[in-house]
Amino acid sequence: MSQRQISRITGIARQRVNEAIKQLEKEGLVHLGQGCIYLNDITALAHKLDDLDLSIRDPRTFLIQI
Protein backbone atom coordinates (compact mmCIF):
# COMPACT_ATOMS: atom_id res chain seq x y z
CA MET A 1 0.00 0.00 0.00
CA SER A 2 1.46 3.38 -0.93
CA GLN A 3 1.36 6.58 1.09
CA ARG A 4 -0.86 8.07 -1.59
CA GLN A 5 -3.36 5.21 -1.19
CA ILE A 6 -3.36 5.60 2.59
CA SER A 7 -3.85 9.33 2.19
CA ARG A 8 -6.90 8.77 -0.02
CA ILE A 9 -8.39 6.13 2.27
CA THR A 10 -7.95 8.11 5.48
CA GLY A 11 -8.42 11.63 4.16
CA ILE A 12 -5.13 12.66 5.78
CA ALA A 13 -2.52 14.71 3.91
CA ARG A 14 0.31 12.58 2.50
CA GLN A 15 2.91 14.50 4.53
CA ARG A 16 1.10 13.63 7.76
CA VAL A 17 0.73 10.02 6.58
CA ASN A 18 4.52 9.95 6.09
CA GLU A 19 5.10 11.15 9.66
CA ALA A 20 2.66 8.61 11.06
CA ILE A 21 4.20 5.77 9.05
CA LYS A 22 7.66 6.60 10.36
CA GLN A 23 6.28 6.40 13.90
CA LEU A 24 4.51 3.11 13.17
CA GLU A 25 7.75 1.74 11.74
CA LYS A 26 9.57 2.63 14.97
CA GLU A 27 6.85 0.71 16.83
CA GLY A 28 7.31 -2.32 14.57
CA LEU A 29 3.77 -2.24 13.19
CA VAL A 30 4.76 -1.58 9.58
CA HIS A 31 7.78 -2.24 7.40
CA LEU A 32 8.81 0.10 4.60
CA GLY A 33 9.93 -1.43 1.33
CA GLN A 34 10.80 0.08 -2.01
CA GLY A 35 7.63 1.96 -2.93
CA CYS A 36 5.51 -0.09 -0.52
CA ILE A 37 4.37 -0.17 3.07
CA TYR A 38 3.87 -3.62 4.55
CA LEU A 39 1.49 -4.03 7.47
CA ASN A 40 3.13 -6.28 10.07
CA ASP A 41 0.21 -6.42 12.51
CA ILE A 42 -3.10 -5.19 11.13
CA THR A 43 -4.94 -5.99 14.38
CA ALA A 44 -2.56 -3.83 16.44
CA LEU A 45 -2.93 -1.03 13.88
CA ALA A 46 -6.72 -1.21 14.15
CA HIS A 47 -6.52 -1.10 17.96
CA LYS A 48 -4.51 2.14 17.78
CA LEU A 49 -7.69 3.75 16.39
CA ASP A 50 -9.96 2.59 19.24
CA ASP A 51 -9.77 5.83 21.23
CA LEU A 52 -10.15 8.21 18.27
CA ASP A 53 -13.32 9.90 17.04
CA LEU A 54 -13.84 8.26 13.68
CA SER A 55 -17.47 9.24 13.23
CA ILE A 56 -16.78 10.86 9.84
CA ARG A 57 -14.54 8.18 8.35
CA ASP A 58 -13.28 4.97 9.91
CA PRO A 59 -10.38 3.47 7.92
CA ARG A 60 -10.95 0.13 9.63
CA THR A 61 -13.97 -0.41 7.41
CA PHE A 62 -11.58 -0.42 4.45
CA LEU A 63 -9.26 -2.90 6.18
CA ILE A 64 -12.15 -5.34 6.60
CA GLN A 65 -12.59 -5.41 2.82
CA ILE A 66 -8.97 -6.48 2.19
N, CA, C and O atoms as a GROMACS GRO file, in nm:
protein
  264
    1MET      N    1   0.085  -0.116   0.000
    1MET     CA    2   0.000   0.000   0.000
    1MET      C    3   0.090   0.124   0.000
    1MET      O    4   0.185   0.131   0.078
    2SER      N    5   0.062   0.218  -0.085
    2SER     CA    6   0.146   0.338  -0.093
    2SER      C    7   0.094   0.447   0.001
    2SER      O    8  -0.019   0.441   0.048
    3GLN      N    9   0.179   0.545   0.027
    3GLN     CA   10   0.136   0.658   0.109
    3GLN      C   11   0.020   0.732   0.044
    3GLN      O   12  -0.070   0.779   0.112
    4ARG      N   13   0.023   0.740  -0.087
    4ARG     CA   14  -0.086   0.807  -0.159
    4ARG      C   15  -0.217   0.732  -0.137
    4ARG      O   16  -0.321   0.796  -0.115
    5GLN      N   17  -0.215   0.600  -0.142
    5GLN     CA   18  -0.336   0.521  -0.120
    5GLN      C   19  -0.387   0.540   0.023
    5GLN      O   20  -0.507   0.556   0.045
    6ILE      N   21  -0.296   0.539   0.119
    6ILE     CA   22  -0.336   0.560   0.259
    6ILE      C   23  -0.394   0.698   0.276
    6ILE      O   24  -0.493   0.716   0.348
    7SER      N   25  -0.335   0.797   0.212
    7SER     CA   26  -0.386   0.934   0.219
    7SER      C   27  -0.529   0.941   0.167
    7SER      O   28  -0.614   1.006   0.228
    8ARG      N   29  -0.555   0.877   0.055
    8ARG     CA   30  -0.690   0.877  -0.002
    8ARG      C   31  -0.789   0.806   0.088
    8ARG      O   32  -0.901   0.853   0.108
    9ILE      N   33  -0.750   0.692   0.143
    9ILE     CA   34  -0.839   0.613   0.227
    9ILE      C   35  -0.874   0.686   0.356
    9ILE      O   36  -0.990   0.687   0.398
   10THR      N   37  -0.775   0.748   0.417
   10THR     CA   38  -0.795   0.811   0.548
   10THR      C   39  -0.837   0.956   0.540
   10THR      O   40  -0.893   1.009   0.637
   11GLY      N   41  -0.812   1.021   0.427
   11GLY     CA   42  -0.842   1.164   0.416
   11GLY      C   43  -0.738   1.251   0.484
   11GLY      O   44  -0.764   1.368   0.512
   12ILE      N   45  -0.622   1.194   0.512
   12ILE     CA   46  -0.513   1.266   0.578
   12ILE      C   47  -0.410   1.306   0.473
   12ILE      O   48  -0.383   1.229   0.381
   13ALA      N   49  -0.353   1.424   0.486
   13ALA     CA   50  -0.252   1.471   0.391
   13ALA      C   51  -0.135   1.373   0.386
   13ALA      O   52  -0.098   1.315   0.488
   14ARG      N   53  -0.077   1.354   0.268
   14ARG     CA   54   0.031   1.258   0.250
   14ARG      C   55   0.150   1.288   0.340
   14ARG      O   56   0.214   1.195   0.389
   15GLN      N   57   0.180   1.415   0.364
   15GLN     CA   58   0.291   1.450   0.453
   15GLN      C   59   0.266   1.398   0.593
   15GLN      O   60   0.357   1.344   0.657
   16ARG      N   61   0.144   1.413   0.642
   16ARG     CA   62   0.110   1.363   0.776
   16ARG      C   63   0.112   1.210   0.778
   16ARG      O   64   0.155   1.150   0.877
   17VAL      N   65   0.067   1.148   0.669
   17VAL     CA   66   0.073   1.002   0.658
   17VAL      C   67   0.218   0.957   0.670
   17VAL      O   68   0.247   0.859   0.739
   18ASN      N   69   0.309   1.027   0.603
   18ASN     CA   70   0.452   0.995   0.609
   18ASN      C   71   0.503   1.000   0.753
   18ASN      O   72   0.575   0.910   0.797
   19GLU      N   73   0.467   1.103   0.826
   19GLU     CA   74   0.510   1.115   0.966
   19GLU      C   75   0.456   1.001   1.050
   19GLU      O   76   0.527   0.943   1.132
   20ALA      N   77   0.329   0.968   1.028
   20ALA     CA   78   0.266   0.861   1.106
   20ALA      C   79   0.330   0.726   1.072
   20ALA      O   80   0.351   0.643   1.161
   21ILE      N   81   0.359   0.703   0.946
   21ILE     CA   82   0.420   0.577   0.905
   21ILE      C   83   0.558   0.561   0.967
   21ILE      O   84   0.595   0.451   1.010
   22LYS      N   85   0.634   0.667   0.972
   22LYS     CA   86   0.766   0.660   1.036
   22LYS      C   87   0.752   0.621   1.182
   22LYS      O   88   0.832   0.542   1.233
   23GLN      N   89   0.652   0.675   1.251
   23GLN     CA   90   0.629   0.640   1.390
   23GLN      C   91   0.585   0.493   1.402
   23GLN      O   92   0.633   0.421   1.490
   24LEU      N   93   0.497   0.450   1.314
   24LEU     CA   94   0.451   0.311   1.317
   24LEU      C   95   0.565   0.215   1.287
   24LEU      O   96   0.569   0.104   1.340
   25GLU      N   97   0.658   0.257   1.202
   25GLU     CA   98   0.774   0.174   1.174
   25GLU      C   99   0.861   0.160   1.299
   25GLU      O  100   0.911   0.051   1.328
   26LYS      N  101   0.880   0.268   1.372
   26LYS     CA  102   0.957   0.263   1.496
   26LYS      C  103   0.892   0.167   1.596
   26LYS      O  104   0.961   0.102   1.674
   27GLU      N  105   0.758   0.159   1.592
   27GLU     CA  106   0.685   0.071   1.683
   27GLU      C  107   0.677  -0.073   1.632
   27GLU      O  108   0.625  -0.160   1.701
   28GLY      N  109   0.729  -0.098   1.512
   28GLY     CA  110   0.731  -0.232   1.457
   28GLY      C  111   0.599  -0.278   1.397
   28GLY      O  112   0.580  -0.398   1.373
   29LEU      N  113   0.507  -0.186   1.372
   29LEU     CA  114   0.376  -0.224   1.319
   29LEU      C  115   0.372  -0.225   1.167
   29LEU      O  116   0.285  -0.289   1.108
   30VAL      N  117   0.466  -0.157   1.104
   30VAL     CA  118   0.476  -0.158   0.958
   30VAL      C  119   0.622  -0.172   0.919
   30VAL      O  120   0.712  -0.148   0.999
   31HIS      N  121   0.643  -0.212   0.796
   31HIS     CA  122   0.778  -0.224   0.739
   31HIS      C  123   0.776  -0.152   0.606
   31HIS      O  124   0.687  -0.175   0.524
   32LEU      N  125   0.873  -0.064   0.585
   32LEU     CA  126   0.881   0.010   0.460
   32LEU      C  127   0.970  -0.064   0.362
   32LEU      O  128   1.083  -0.102   0.394
   33GLY      N  129   0.916  -0.083   0.242
   33GLY     CA  130   0.993  -0.144   0.134
   33GLY      C  131   1.004  -0.043   0.020
   33GLY      O  132   0.956   0.070   0.033
   34GLN      N  133   1.063  -0.082  -0.088
   34GLN     CA  134   1.080   0.008  -0.202
   34GLN      C  135   0.943   0.036  -0.264
   34GLN      O  136   0.886  -0.048  -0.334
   35GLY      N  137   0.892   0.155  -0.238
   35GLY     CA  138   0.763   0.196  -0.293
   35GLY      C  139   0.642   0.132  -0.228
   35GLY      O  140   0.531   0.147  -0.277
   36CYS      N  141   0.662   0.061  -0.118
   36CYS     CA  142   0.551  -0.009  -0.052
   36CYS      C  143   0.561   0.003   0.099
   36CYS      O  144   0.668   0.024   0.156
   37ILE      N  145   0.446  -0.011   0.161
   37ILE     CA  146   0.437  -0.017   0.307
   37ILE      C  147   0.371  -0.149   0.341
   37ILE      O  148   0.259  -0.175   0.298
   38TYR      N  149   0.439  -0.232   0.417
   38TYR     CA  150   0.387  -0.362   0.455
   38TYR      C  151   0.333  -0.354   0.597
   38TYR      O  152   0.400  -0.305   0.688
   39LEU      N  153   0.212  -0.403   0.616
   39LEU     CA  154   0.149  -0.403   0.747
   39LEU      C  155   0.192  -0.529   0.821
   39LEU      O  156   0.157  -0.639   0.779
   40ASN      N  157   0.267  -0.514   0.929
   40ASN     CA  158   0.313  -0.628   1.007
   40ASN      C  159   0.205  -0.684   1.097
   40ASN      O  160   0.196  -0.806   1.114
   41ASP      N  161   0.124  -0.598   1.154
   41ASP     CA  162   0.021  -0.642   1.251
   41ASP      C  163  -0.103  -0.555   1.233
   41ASP      O  164  -0.116  -0.450   1.296
   42ILE      N  165  -0.192  -0.599   1.146
   42ILE     CA  166  -0.310  -0.519   1.113
   42ILE      C  167  -0.404  -0.505   1.233
   42ILE      O  168  -0.471  -0.403   1.248
   43THR      N  169  -0.410  -0.606   1.319
   43THR     CA  170  -0.494  -0.599   1.438
   43THR      C  171  -0.444  -0.491   1.533
   43THR      O  172  -0.523  -0.413   1.585
   44ALA      N  173  -0.314  -0.486   1.556
   44ALA     CA  174  -0.256  -0.384   1.644
   44ALA      C  175  -0.277  -0.244   1.585
   44ALA      O  176  -0.303  -0.149   1.659
   45LEU      N  177  -0.267  -0.232   1.452
   45LEU     CA  178  -0.293  -0.103   1.388
   45LEU      C  179  -0.438  -0.059   1.410
   45LEU      O  180  -0.464   0.057   1.440
   46ALA      N  181  -0.530  -0.152   1.394
   46ALA     CA  182  -0.672  -0.121   1.415
   46ALA      C  183  -0.698  -0.078   1.559
   46ALA      O  184  -0.777   0.013   1.584
   47HIS      N  185  -0.634  -0.144   1.655
   47HIS     CA  186  -0.652  -0.110   1.796
   47HIS      C  187  -0.599   0.030   1.829
   47HIS      O  188  -0.648   0.094   1.923
   48LYS      N  189  -0.502   0.078   1.754
   48LYS     CA  190  -0.451   0.214   1.777
   48LYS      C  191  -0.559   0.318   1.750
   48LYS      O  192  -0.549   0.430   1.798
   49LEU      N  193  -0.661   0.282   1.674
   49LEU     CA  194  -0.769   0.375   1.639
   49LEU      C  195  -0.885   0.370   1.739
   49LEU      O  196  -0.977   0.451   1.729
   50ASP      N  197  -0.882   0.278   1.833
   50ASP     CA  198  -0.996   0.259   1.924
   50ASP      C  199  -1.038   0.384   2.000
   50ASP      O  200  -1.157   0.404   2.022
   51ASP      N  201  -0.945   0.466   2.040
   51ASP     CA  202  -0.977   0.583   2.123
   51ASP      C  203  -0.997   0.712   2.044
   51ASP      O  204  -1.011   0.819   2.102
   52LEU      N  205  -0.999   0.702   1.910
   52LEU     CA  206  -1.015   0.821   1.827
   52LEU      C  207  -1.160   0.838   1.783
   52LEU      O  208  -1.234   0.740   1.772
   53ASP      N  209  -1.200   0.962   1.758
   53ASP     CA  210  -1.332   0.990   1.704
   53ASP      C  211  -1.328   0.968   1.553
   53ASP      O  212  -1.273   1.050   1.479
   54LEU      N  213  -1.385   0.860   1.510
   54LEU     CA  214  -1.384   0.826   1.368
   54LEU      C  215  -1.525   0.829   1.310
   54LEU      O  216  -1.558   0.753   1.219
   55SER      N  217  -1.607   0.918   1.365
   55SER     CA  218  -1.747   0.924   1.323
   55SER      C  219  -1.763   0.967   1.178
   55SER      O  220  -1.863   0.932   1.114
   56ILE      N  221  -1.668   1.042   1.123
   56ILE     CA  222  -1.678   1.086   0.984
   56ILE      C  223  -1.627   0.977   0.890
   56ILE      O  224  -1.692   0.946   0.790
   57ARG      N  225  -1.512   0.921   0.921
   57ARG     CA  226  -1.454   0.818   0.835
   57ARG      C  227  -1.368   0.725   0.918
   57ARG      O  228  -1.274   0.768   0.984
   58ASP      N  229  -1.402   0.597   0.915
   58ASP     CA  230  -1.328   0.497   0.991
   58ASP      C  231  -1.250   0.410   0.893
   58ASP      O  232  -1.310   0.330   0.821
   59PRO      N  233  -1.117   0.424   0.888
   59PRO     CA  234  -1.038   0.347   0.792
   59PRO      C  235  -1.042   0.197   0.817
   59PRO      O  236  -1.007   0.119   0.728
   60ARG      N  237  -1.086   0.155   0.936
   60ARG     CA  238  -1.095   0.013   0.963
   60ARG      C  239  -1.199  -0.055   0.875
   60ARG      O  240  -1.189  -0.175   0.848
   61THR      N  241  -1.297   0.019   0.830
   61THR     CA  242  -1.397  -0.041   0.741
   61THR      C  243  -1.333  -0.080   0.609
   61THR      O  244  -1.375  -0.178   0.547
   62PHE      N  245  -1.232  -0.006   0.565
   62PHE     CA  246  -1.158  -0.042   0.445
   62PHE      C  247  -1.075  -0.167   0.470
   62PHE      O  248  -1.067  -0.255   0.384
   63LEU      N  249  -1.013  -0.176   0.586
   63LEU     CA  250  -0.927  -0.290   0.618
   63LEU      C  251  -1.005  -0.420   0.620
   63LEU      O  252  -0.950  -0.525   0.588
   64ILE      N  253  -1.132  -0.415   0.657
   64ILE     CA  254  -1.215  -0.534   0.660
   64ILE      C  255  -1.234  -0.589   0.519
   64ILE      O  256  -1.247  -0.710   0.500
   65GLN      N  257  -1.236  -0.500   0.420
   65GLN     CA  258  -1.259  -0.541   0.282
   65GLN      C  259  -1.138  -0.608   0.220
   65GLN      O  260  -1.152  -0.676   0.118
   66ILE      N  261  -1.020  -0.593   0.277
   66ILE     CA  262  -0.897  -0.648   0.219
   66ILE      C  263  -0.893  -0.798   0.231
   66ILE      O  264  -0.797  -0.861   0.188
   0.00000   0.00000   0.00000
